[in-house]
């Protein structure tokens, strides 16, 4: 498969799975059976495309929050978004100092995907017994904001848990309505994922052997594809959850987790040639599947630095 076609395929996968609560890592692992293993730069930055699509869909909400920031309700909401992001950065830095390392095989990813699916099914069934969607609250409490930050760290620690999945589950457990839970999860994801992509891109530019023009072109193709796909998928999801629960996603995760366990270890079937690897400044031939998502060091360093900047307006 040509490089540009692989970039499109991976962009589509990223766009579909980044904000759906289904584990983008699990899907990228399956895709690795047919496409080349990509650099951390590619896999991190294409997330920005999906994030920009979400920002576009929520542009009215974001504009309203910014324009009415003097209003106590908007100011509190912005503070809670900022605190969730900052706590994620601080927690990520702590995880880095503790030497967090991603597992070297697919089994933990499969189990995280499967367990997340079971939780979705159980939580939604419990909500149905208590009155369904009408039993939820629209208010983002400080407990919810801090718990969402903890969920983001949980997802970073256990690939396959899904950032959106973990944060939405946490908000549902704490009594939020589905639509508001998804909205807060997506809005918190904007600074979290953009900061990771920005840091990875700046690191690539500063390195001794930076990416070539062709690398940047492939990155642009993947990012634009992810943005277009995510725009359609998230717009559909926001409508879907108005009248449906997350049970379908729970069962889908269960099937995906079982499938990953059945597949077992996924070999890197199409490793890039050594000269191409050097050109990208990456030792792809020695990378494990953990390169499919953010390197914990780079993403967490970026979150810690970005949290420092994000805190300024609220000091």
BELWO-V449717 format. One record per pair of residues at least 6 apart in sequence whose C-alpha atoms are under 6 Angstrom apart, sorted by the first residue. I is the first residue (numbers start at 1). J is the second residue. D is the distance in whole Angstrom. If there is no record, write none. Layout:
((I J D) (I J D))
//
This chain:
((4 218 6) (7 222 5) (8 222 5) (11 222 4) (11 225 5) (11 226 4) (12 226 5) (12 229 6) (14 226 6) (15 50 5) (15 226 4) (15 229 5) (15 230 4) (16 230 6) (17 24 5) (18 24 6) (19 164 6) (21 164 5) (21 165 4) (22 253 6) (23 160 5) (23 162 4) (25 160 6) (26 160 6) (36 270 5) (36 271 5) (37 271 6) (40 291 5) (41 200 6) (42 219 6) (43 292 6) (43 293 6) (44 197 5) (44 294 6) (45 197 4) (46 222 6) (46 223 4) (48 194 5) (49 223 5) (49 224 6) (49 226 5) (49 227 4) (50 226 5) (50 227 4) (50 230 5) (51 190 6) (53 227 5) (53 231 5) (65 74 5) (69 75 5) (80 145 6) (81 188 6) (84 145 5) (84 146 6) (84 149 5) (86 307 4) (87 149 6) (88 149 5) (89 303 4) (89 304 4) (89 307 6) (90 304 6) (92 300 5) (93 300 6) (106 265 6) (109 159 5) (109 160 4) (110 257 4) (110 260 5) (110 261 6) (112 160 5) (112 161 5) (113 160 5) (113 161 5) (113 253 6) (113 257 5) (114 253 6) (114 254 4) (114 257 4) (117 250 4) (117 251 6) (117 253 5) (117 254 5) (120 250 5) (121 247 5) (121 250 5) (136 175 5) (136 176 5) (136 177 4) (137 176 5) (137 177 5) (138 176 6) (138 177 6) (138 180 6) (148 167 5) (151 166 5) (151 167 5) (152 163 6) (155 161 5) (155 162 6) (155 163 5) (167 185 6) (168 181 6) (168 182 6) (171 181 6) (195 302 6) (196 299 5) (196 302 6) (199 302 6) (204 210 6) (209 281 5) (211 280 5) (277 283 6) (277 284 6))
//
